[in-house]
Amino acid sequence: MTAGNIITHALFLEGMEPHGQPRFTPDRMGAPVSYAIRLNRDRSPVYDRSWIRSPSLVVLFDLSLVTHLGVASTWRTGITVIANIPHDVPVPAELGPFTLYALDANAIATQCGLMKGSVPILSSAMCGAFARTTGLVSLESVQTAMAAAMKDALSRYMPANVEALKRGYEEVSLYHPPVHTAAGG
């Protein structure tokens, strides 16, 4: 939910009038959360407040949502998916019909020291990936929105979050599935 708030605020800082809408249950940390953002690229106000049923872009923090909850079955073929894909995890076949951008946000968060217990905090890296992939927001706008979200109590984590934000921006790339060649000769 933090990333959704930050991206919505960054879009606003870029002159858009987005509408962000979280959806979550009162479960513990780590439970599935979704956050929908509506925006008009022409910067006009958003009046439709209904839940987005057919997204054009998905930022996916956890691949298990694809395999265990089947979320990809509700997406249109050809949409863009920005996914946290750890280097040692195979990409689910269900992501094949989409334009897939990937980064290892788990590694970035871990290396930047953004952990809550043993859980990597992915928001900053994923916001950086969103900025680069979409071009809708600048890193500066995201960083400003992040600083506003962190306030005084969390400001000591700002340097690590800025590092993760920049690394997410730099390390996201278009995913190319591995090519399997027949062995033999």
N, C-alpha and C positions, 0 to 999 in steps of 0.2 A: 504494500500500500504506500510505503514511503516513496518508492520510485514513481508511482502514478502521481502523487502529489507534487513531486519535484518537476516532473515533465510538464504537468498542467501549468504550474507556475512559470516555468521557462517559456512555454508557448505564449503565455500572457505577456511576459517580458519582451517577446519578439513581436508584439503588436496584435496577436490573435485574441479571439474571445472564446477560448475552449471551455468545454464542460466536462469535468472529471467526475466519475461516479464509481466509488468502490463497492465491491460486493464481497462479503465475508461472513463467516459464521463465528459464534463466540467460542471457538476452539482455542487450543493452546498455540503457542508460536510454532510455526512450521506447517500449519494447516493450509490447505489451498485457499488462495485469495485471488480475486480477479479485480481488475480496475479498467474501466472503459473510459476512453477520452474521445469526445467528438470535437471536431474542429472544421472550420471552413477555410480552405487555403486562400480564399479571397479576403480573409480577415473579417468577414461579416459575422454578426452574432449567431450563436447557436441557440435555436429555440426548441429543438427536439430534445426532450429529456428522457426518452424511452431507452431501455437497455439495448445495446448494440448486439444484434443477432448475426450479422454478417460482416465481420471486420475486414478491413483491407490490409491491416498490419497487426501482427501479434508479437509481443515481447514475452518470450517463454523462459522463465527462470529455472524450471525443473522438468526434465524430460520424462519423469515418471508420470506426469499428467497426461502425456500422450499415450503411454502404454497401459497405465492402470485406469485412467478415467475416460480415455478415448476422446479427448477434446478436439483432436484434429478432424474427427469425422463431421464436425459441425462447421468447418471452415470451407470457403470456396476454393477451388483449384486456382493456383496462380497467385495467391496472396503472398505477401512478404512476411517471413517469420525470422525474428532475431532471437537466437536460442543460446542459452548457456549450455555448452556441450563440453564436459570435461574430456581431456585428451584420451583417457583410457576407456571411454564409454562409447559403445556403438550407437550410431544414429538410427532411430527407429524408422523402418520402411514407411510408416505412415506419413513421414515428413517429405517423402519423395515428390508429391505434386505441387510443392510450394517453392518459391524463391527463398532459399535458406541462407541466412548469414549466421556465422558461428563465432563464439569466443569462449574461452575457458574462464568464466567469471569466478568459479570456485578457486582456481589457482591464484587469480589476481587478488581476490579478497584475502586469501590465506597469506600470500606474500606481503600484502600491505598491512597485515595485522588487524583486519576487520573481521573479528570473530566474536560471537556470543557463545561462550562455552566452546563446544566443538563445531558450531554451525557457522559457516562463512556468511557474511552479510554482503549480498550481491548488488544492492541498489545502485551504488555509485558506478560500478563497472558497466552495468546494464544501461544506465542513463547515458554513459559515454558512447556505448554502442548504438543506442537510439539516435543520438545527435549525429554521429557520422553517417549512419546508414540512411537516415531520412533527409538530412540537410534542413530540417524544419527549425532546429534550434542550434545556437552556437554553444561551444563549451563554456564561454563566459556567462551566458544566460543560465545554463544548467548550474554552474558553480554559484552564481548569485542566488538562485532558487534553493540550492542545497544549503548555503549558509543561513538563509532565512528559516529553513526547516529545522536546522540543528540548534539554533538559539544558543544561549550561554552555557547551559548544562552539558551540551555535547560538543562545544567548540574545540575541546582538546583533541577530538577525532578528525577535525577538519583537514589537517595535512594528509592524513592517510586516505581520507575520502577523495581529496583532490587528486592524489596519485592514482587511486583506483579509477576515477573518472577518466583521467587522461589515458591510462592504459587500456580501458575499455574502448575508448575512441580509437586508439592506435591499433589494437589487436583484433578487432572484429574484421571478418573478411567473408566474402562470398564462399559458401561451402561447396566444395567439389567432391563428389563421392569417390572413394578409392576405385581405381581401375583394376579389375582382376584379369590377369592374362593367363592363358593356358600354358602350363609347363610342358616341356617336352622338346623333342628335337629330332 
